[in-house]
Amino acid sequence: MSYFHDRYDKIKLPAQDKRKPGLRNSQLGAIHSVLAHFTLRGEPAIIVMPTGSGKTAVLILSSFLLRVKRVLVITPSVLVRDQITEEFESLKTLKNCGCIPQKFKSPKIKKITKRVKTKQEWLKFEKYDICVSTPNVVSPSIKGIVKPPDVLFDTILVDEAHHSPARTWAKLLDSFPNAKKILFTATPFRKDRKEIRGKLVYAYPLRKAFEDGIFGEIEYYPVKWNGKENPDVTIAKYAEQIFGKDKKSGYSHRLMVRTDSKKRANDLKKIYQENTTLNLQVIHSGYSYRHVKKAISLLRNNELDGIICVSMLGEGFDFPQLKIA
């Protein structure tokens, strides 16, 4: 038997209410839809859930409730890969929801960070319950990566599945023709109109997320510009005011400044340094992964007030305190 099969009967699905924690409507709907789908069909199941509605719990619970043998989780970025790895290692989301006891053995996890170049390297993953990877180190569409044994994983979980029509993703999914595949996304439609292959089994709408209290109201603050000061300075000063107001109200919010170039990011950092007391750090592709991880750790530990980023911390990345943009 497998890790997930042996612990199947330990899993609970408590519903959240005002008195105790549990699973949200979105999570209960998604997990039951997945289970129902695979009693009838073998085609990939598509789950549409808005960011923040509890996708990670569904992703992990699926492995237990389907009693899988070995799982491959595919993520769009290294940051998301590491977040999901940490979730599987700690199982903290399931513990906090009351789905499993606080003392619960974690699965054996392999975070794949290097290209798999031989069949023997693939076979080394047999000793793990879960492997988590980005496509660029495991997809056989990339030169030098060997096609995996098609029975190595019996379940494939795809995060941000709107990428799945892309060649690197599609070739990887096709490598496991008999595996159950669950495709998670918040945005099921692509600009190029390529279709996500699978059956839509559950779609939780944004409207329902607002009704269920998952999302709060978005507050819009117009910035008044005097026509003389550098507009970026005006925005920075006002952002500091909002940050201070939230802090006085007891909120542990962080500031996110998004821009389109590395030069612009560095210019903005100088503006915030010279015109505010906010402690911000820049992250972009020019920095090492270690630098980025360190910055995120400082954010979590309340040692930074915010982040200035270029094409980072986007889809799939979970950091609820980033409330001011």
Number of C-alpha atoms within 10 A of each C-alpha: 8 14 20 22 15 12 15 17 11 12 15 17 17 15 16 15 10 6 6 10 15 22 23 22 16 23 23 18 16 25 22 15 18 22 15 12 19 15 8 8 11 15 17 23 24 27 27 23 23 20 18 16 20 19 23 21 22 21 23 19 21 21 22 20 19 16 19 22 20 22 23 20 24 26 24 22 20 14 21 23 22 17 16 26 20 14 15 22 15 15 21 15 18 24 16 14 20 20 21 18 14 12 7 12 12 12 16 13 18 16 16 16 14 12 18 20 17 13 13 11 13 16 12 9 17 14 11 15 21 25 20 23 25 24 25 19 17 26 26 25 17 17 9 14 18 19 20 22 12 14 13 18 24 17 24 23 24 24 27 21 25 23 21 23 17 12 15 19 24 18 19 22 23 13 18 20 14 14 22 20 24 23 26 24 22 23 15 19 12 12 5 6 8 13 12 20 16 15 16 17 19 20 18 18 13 16 9 13 20 12 10 14 11 16 16 10 7 7 7 6 9 8 13 10 13 9 7 7 9 11 14 14 17 17 16 20 19 17 22 19 13 15 22 15 12 16 13 10 9 9 13 16 20 23 23 19 20 18 14 10 13 18 11 15 22 15 12 21 20 13 17 20 13 11 13 16 11 20 14 23 20 20 24 18 12 9 10 11 14 9 14 20 14 12 20 21 13 15 22 15 9 13 13 18 21 27 24 21 24 21 13 15 20 12 15 22 18 16 13 10 15 17 16 16 11
